[in-house]
Amino acid sequence: MSESIAALATAPGMGGVAVIRLSGDTVYDIADRLTKLTVPPSQRRPGTFAYATLYDATGGVLDDAILLFFRAPHSYTGEDTVELHVHGGQVVPQRVLERLWELGARPAQPGEFTKRAFLNGRMDLTQAEAVADIIAARSPRAERAARANLQGRLGQALVPLYEDVLAHSVQVEHLLDFDEGELPDDFFEAAARRLKHLAERTQALLATWHESKLMREGALVVLAGKPNAGKSTLLNLLLGYDRAIVSNEAGTTRDSIEETFLLDGIPIRLTDTAGLREAPGAVEREGVLRTKALLEQADVVLYLTDGTTEDPPPEEALVIRTKADLVPVASDCLAISAQQNPQHARETVCQALRSALKLSQGETAHATLANERQLALLTTADRALREAIHAFNQGDWGYVPAAQRLRAATEALGDILGRTYADDLLDRVFSTFCVGK
């Protein structure tokens, strides 16, 4: 932790400016030796910046840069930090980094800056994970949800829950020293009621996982049906441009076509597939096989039919009657006419997708789980709480098992927040980050 580390904090490649982050105990000594400022960096006030020329070991000029100065603990990492804003591109940033390493810094590991911020108490583990979620966000909605967690929304929900479960666990552990006859008559019933309220809070957080996963990963929506049912037409309509070839000739689409559009901030991976039929050629037969494989993976299958006689749709598929302007349809049927009323057709399908995916309207105002690590640990905590409730409901003999399960719930919640952790856990979490974070 005391070693100084350096890495490029902006994306590599062509650009006007590249930012290099330098953090650790010796960064001001390194910055003094890198520059020849009349007032050296080590004597500058924190929160200020300076224009400086950077020099190599022979006194040659590396670059002209802007240096920003931060002092512990008021920096991203909680350590002394200097940021160098140099010219972008392939050559200059690399030469400056190599010089920093010559002066005593070492290359930062993936996520090491954020890991130090966590270890120095600048953020809890949910906030640290939110940094990676912001970078990986695929839609503005996903970015806003991740930013809310970075600002502490998930922690604000979990910390009181952790502290309440911990308080109950401590109380039960303390009462293990008492004889059962010394406990209040309604002790077990009251304890079960209190834990039921805690379990309701864990279950409310677990319920956020579905939408959170959709925001991060998107949903696979497969368009299926017989040839000429209108799949390619609907694909183009939902995308807002002509991506697939539309033709009256059967079998035009022989391979799947996948594109993405946003539905209420959720990335929808929309896939047009080959028409389902006994294909006459080898290429089309392969397309049909791929269609069937996609149907098994899909979050939602939109099965399009033009009303002609055909095989039953796939189980749980959402059936949409196309070409409604040509043939009358039942009033209770989900029907569209992409040619006659494209705007209505698009909104009808989008509303059907909202229902099928169980999307909430508007922005998510509550805390949301952000990854499978958090999901697994919260599931463990929820299960442990429910097992503790069951143990208390059994009466005297369940007292010790309840104490054990409360301890497990406390540990799981502490692991989510980073109140308890092991080095291998941190290695797994931060290894997914980019180097400059």
Buried (B, 14 or more C-beta within 10 A) or exposed (E): EEEBBBBBBBEBEEEEEBBBBBBBEBBBBBBBBBBEBEEBBBEBEEEEEBEBEBBBEEEEEBBEBBBBBBBBEEBBBBBBBBBBBBBBBEEBBEBBBBBBBEBBBBBBBBBBBBBBBBBBEBBBBBBBBBBBBBEBBBBEBBBBBBBBBBEBBBBEBBBEBBEBBBEBBEEBEEBEEEEEEEBEEEBBEEBBEBBEEBBEBBEEBBEBBBBBBBBBBBBBBBBBBBBBBBBBBBBBBBBEEEBBEBEEEBBBBBEBBBBEBBBBBBBBBBBBBBBBBEBEEEEBBBBBEBBEEBBEEBBBBBBBBBBEEBEEBBEEBBBBBBBBEEEEBEEEEBBBBBBEBBEEBBEBBBEBBBEBBEBEEEEBEBBBBBBEBBBBBBBBBBBBBBBBBBBBBEEEEBBEBBBBBBBBBBBBBBBBBBBEBEEEBBEEBBEEBBBBB
